[in-house]
Amino acid sequence: MFALVIVVFSIWAPGFLSSDNMTNVARQSVFLLIVALGQMIVLICGQMDLSVGSVVSLTSVVSATLMASVYAALPESQGLAIAAGLGGGLIVATIVGVLNGLGTAWLGIPSFMMTLGMSLVLAGVTLLISGGAPLYGLPPKLGDIFGVGQWAGVPVPVLVALLLVVATYVLLEWTRFGRHLYAAGGNTRAAQLSGVRTGRVILASFVLASLMAVLSGLLMTARLGTGESTIGSSLPLESIAACVIAGVSLFGGRGRTAAVVVGTLLIMLVENGLNLMQVGAYAQSITIGSILIFAMAVARH
């Protein structure tokens, strides 16, 4: 599917394979890829996180509020303002991840309903803080470094995403937690009988997913230069789609990091190619949905 997309759009979409467009695709893919990595961890554990989009939005608003406040009070301390925003985002991630994990693992609430309810709660909190309006006054250094900055010719957000891909691969393939994660998702009862503390594994997976969402939210805030209350609205379903297309099982126990990278790029390349062909948003939605259904049909057979 990935190769087919490259061939089709290289023929029909003008400028699709140009270096500028590929750089643009890489930049655009960063935010979804980071969230999809966290979603993959939860899915491997046999759960699902629909709150990641609201975490991204809340992170944007909370971090922007903190950074703007510190920067206004101490305009010469941009680093301190950025650190305050990062700290606020990490606190948000920890709280949301722990609540999702406790509700799912210890209260027995299905993760679909737990995270859906959490998503609604977080959306309300986000609008309460922001009033539905963009938040300005962020330190310029945030955008200069994490928005449009480059290192060795590679955009900084892309480097951050690559580091997270490597870290996720190592976590899943070379650590005890990774083995426990696959075991808990593949057969929860057998994992428990083997001594795996599945409750802790589930809790940790939700915390990791929230941390990934926070990093994505911070990078999106840096890219936009404002705190936005709606920037994460499409990410829950898109992240699940990227994982499913990549062969991650919705029933747990199966999924690989490299495949999720390809699945994310597939979605972003399709959207980019259709944009270059001036195809409307409705047709793009139909196309992505059709690819998802096809991928599921192939995976099931």
C-alpha positions in Angstrom: 0.0 0.0 0.0 2.8 2.4 0.9 4.6 1.7 -2.4 1.4 2.1 -4.4 0.7 5.5 -2.8 4.2 6.7 -3.7 3.8 5.5 -7.3 0.3 6.9 -7.8 0.9 10.4 -6.4 4.3 10.7 -8.0 2.5 10.4 -11.3 -0.7 12.4 -10.6 0.3 14.9 -7.9 2.6 17.7 -9.1 5.7 18.2 -7.0 4.9 15.2 -4.8 8.4 13.8 -4.7 10.2 17.2 -4.4 12.5 17.7 -1.5 10.4 20.6 -0.2 7.3 18.6 -0.2 8.9 15.6 1.5 10.3 17.9 4.2 6.8 19.3 4.6 5.3 15.8 4.9 8.0 14.9 7.5 7.1 18.0 9.6 3.3 17.3 9.3 3.8 13.6 10.3 5.6 14.3 13.5 2.5 15.2 15.6 0.5 12.2 14.5 3.4 9.8 14.7 4.2 10.7 18.3 0.6 10.2 19.4 0.4 7.0 17.4 3.4 5.6 19.2 1.7 6.1 22.5 -1.6 4.7 21.1 0.4 1.6 19.9 1.7 0.9 23.5 -1.9 1.0 24.8 -3.3 -1.2 22.0 -0.6 -3.8 22.5 -1.7 -4.0 26.1 -5.2 -4.8 24.9 -6.6 -1.3 25.7 -7.5 1.9 23.8 -7.0 5.6 24.6 -9.5 8.0 23.1 -8.4 10.9 25.4 -5.0 11.5 23.6 -6.5 14.3 21.5 -7.9 16.1 24.5 -4.6 15.7 26.2 -2.9 17.4 23.3 -5.4 20.3 23.4 -5.2 20.7 27.2 -1.4 20.6 27.0 -1.4 23.4 24.4 -3.6 25.6 26.6 -2.0 24.9 29.9 1.6 25.2 28.6 0.8 28.3 26.7 -0.8 29.9 29.7 2.2 29.1 31.9 4.7 30.2 29.3 3.0 33.4 28.6 2.6 34.2 32.3 6.3 33.5 33.1 7.5 35.3 29.9 5.4 38.4 30.7 6.9 38.5 34.2 10.4 37.6 33.2 10.9 38.5 29.5 14.7 37.9 29.8 14.1 34.3 31.0 12.7 32.5 27.9 14.2 29.2 28.9 12.5 29.4 32.3 9.2 30.1 30.6 9.6 27.1 28.2 10.5 24.9 31.2 7.4 26.0 33.0 5.3 25.0 30.0 7.0 21.6 29.8 6.5 21.0 33.5 2.8 21.9 33.3 2.4 19.5 30.4 4.1 16.7 32.2 1.9 17.1 35.2 -1.2 17.0 32.9 0.1 13.8 31.3 0.8 12.1 34.6 -2.6 12.9 36.1 -4.5 11.9 33.1 -2.5 8.7 32.5 -2.9 7.6 36.1 -6.6 8.3 36.1 -7.1 6.3 32.9 -5.0 3.5 34.2 -6.7 3.3 37.6 -10.2 3.5 36.1 -9.4 0.7 33.6 -7.2 -1.7 35.6 -8.6 -1.3 39.2 -12.2 -0.1 38.7 -12.8 -2.4 35.7 -14.2 0.3 33.4 -13.6 -0.6 29.8 -10.9 1.5 28.4 -13.1 2.7 25.5 -15.6 4.2 28.0 -13.0 5.4 30.5 -11.0 7.3 28.0 -14.0 8.6 26.2 -15.4 10.0 29.4 -11.9 11.5 30.3 -11.8 13.0 26.8 -15.0 14.9 27.5 -13.8 16.0 30.9 -10.6 17.3 29.5 -12.3 19.1 26.6 -14.5 21.0 29.1 -11.4 21.9 31.2 -9.6 23.1 28.1 -12.4 25.4 27.1 -12.9 26.6 30.6 -9.2 27.7 30.8 -9.0 29.2 27.3 -12.5 30.4 26.8 -12.3 28.9 23.3 -9.9 31.6 22.1 -6.2 31.3 21.1 -3.6 32.1 23.7 -0.8 34.4 22.7 2.4 35.8 24.3 4.6 32.8 24.1 8.4 33.2 24.2 9.8 33.6 20.7 12.6 31.1 21.4 10.0 28.3 21.6 9.0 28.6 18.0 12.5 29.4 16.8 13.8 26.1 18.3 10.9 23.6 18.4 8.7 25.1 15.7 10.9 25.9 12.7 14.4 25.2 14.1 16.8 22.8 12.4 19.8 20.8 13.4 22.2 19.5 10.8 19.6 20.4 8.2 16.9 18.3 9.8 13.8 20.0 11.4 14.0 19.7 15.2 10.5 18.3 15.5 11.5 15.5 13.2 14.6 14.8 15.3 12.4 14.6 18.4 10.1 12.1 16.7 13.0 10.0 15.5 14.4 9.8 19.1 11.0 8.8 20.4 10.7 6.1 17.7 14.1 4.6 18.8 13.1 4.9 22.5 9.8 3.1 21.8 11.5 0.4 19.8 14.0 -0.2 22.6 11.3 -0.2 25.3 9.1 -2.7 23.5 11.8 -5.0 22.1 14.6 -5.0 24.7 13.1 -4.4 28.1 11.2 -6.5 30.6 8.3 -4.0 30.5 8.0 -4.6 26.8 7.7 -8.3 27.3 5.2 -7.8 30.0 3.2 -5.5 27.8 2.9 -8.1 25.0 2.1 -10.8 27.5 -0.7 -8.7 29.2 -2.2 -7.9 25.8 -1.9 -11.4 24.4 -3.4 -13.3 27.3 -4.1 -11.4 30.5 -4.9 -14.5 32.6 -1.8 -16.4 31.5 0.3 -13.3 32.1 -1.1 -13.0 35.7 -0.4 -16.6 36.3 3.2 -16.1 35.1 3.7 -13.3 37.7 3.1 -10.3 35.5 1.4 -7.5 37.4 -1.0 -6.6 34.6 -2.6 -3.7 36.5 0.7 -1.9 36.8 1.5 -2.6 33.1 -1.9 -1.1 32.0 -1.3 1.9 34.3 2.2 2.5 32.8 0.9 2.1 29.3 -1.7 4.9 29.8 0.9 7.2 31.4 3.2 6.6 28.4 0.5 7.4 26.0 -0.4 10.6 27.8 3.3 11.6 27.9 3.5 11.1 24.1 0.4 13.2 23.6 1.9 16.0 25.8 5.1 16.1 23.7 3.0 16.3 20.5 0.9 19.1 22.0 4.0 21.0 23.0 5.5 20.7 19.5 2.2 21.7 17.9 2.0 24.7 20.2 5.6 25.7 19.2 4.7 25.3 15.5 1.6 27.4 15.7 3.0 30.0 18.2 -0.3 30.0 20.1 -2.2 27.8 22.6 -5.2 26.2 20.8 -8.1 24.4 22.4 -9.0 22.3 19.3 -5.7 21.2 17.8 -6.0 17.6 19.0 -9.6 16.8 17.9 -8.7 14.5 15.0 -5.8 12.7 16.7 -7.6 9.8 18.6 -9.1 8.2 15.5 -6.2 9.0 13.2 -3.7 7.5 15.7 -5.8 4.3 15.9 -6.1 4.2 12.1 -2.3 4.6 11.8 -1.8 1.7 14.2 -4.4 -0.6 12.6 -3.1 0.0 9.1 0.3 -0.9 10.5 -1.0 -4.3 11.8 -1.4 -3.5 15.5 -4.1 -5.7 16.9 -7.1 -4.1 18.5 -7.3 -7.1 20.7 -3.8 -6.7 22.1 -0.5 -8.6 22.0 0.7 -7.6 18.5 2.3 -4.5 17.0 5.7 -3.2 15.9 7.2 0.3 16.1 8.6 0.4 12.5 5.2 -0.6 11.1 3.5 2.2 12.9 6.0 4.7 11.4 5.0 3.4 8.0 1.3 3.5 8.8 1.5 7.1 9.9 3.5 8.1 6.8 1.0 6.3 4.7 -1.9 8.4 6.1 0.1 11.7 5.8 1.3 10.9 2.3 -2.3 10.2 1.1 -3.5 13.5 2.7 -0.6 15.4 1.2 -1.0 13.9 -2.3 -4.8 14.6 -2.3 -4.1 18.2 -1.3 -1.6 18.6 -4.1 -4.3 17.2 -6.5 -6.7 19.7 -5.0 -9.1 17.0 -3.8 -11.6 18.2 -1.2 -11.6 17.3 2.5 -14.7 15.1 2.1 -13.1 12.9 -0.5 -9.9 12.7 1.6 -12.0 11.4 4.5 -13.6 8.8 2.3 -10.1 7.7 1.0 -8.6 7.4 4.5 -11.6 5.4 5.7 -11.5 3.1 2.7 -7.8 2.4 3.3 -8.5 1.6 7.0 -11.3 -0.8 6.0 -9.1 -2.5 3.4 -6.2 -2.8 5.9 -8.5 -4.4 8.5 -9.9 -6.8 5.9 -6.4 -7.9 4.9 -5.3 -8.3 8.5 -8.4 -10.4 9.3 -7.7 -12.8 6.4 
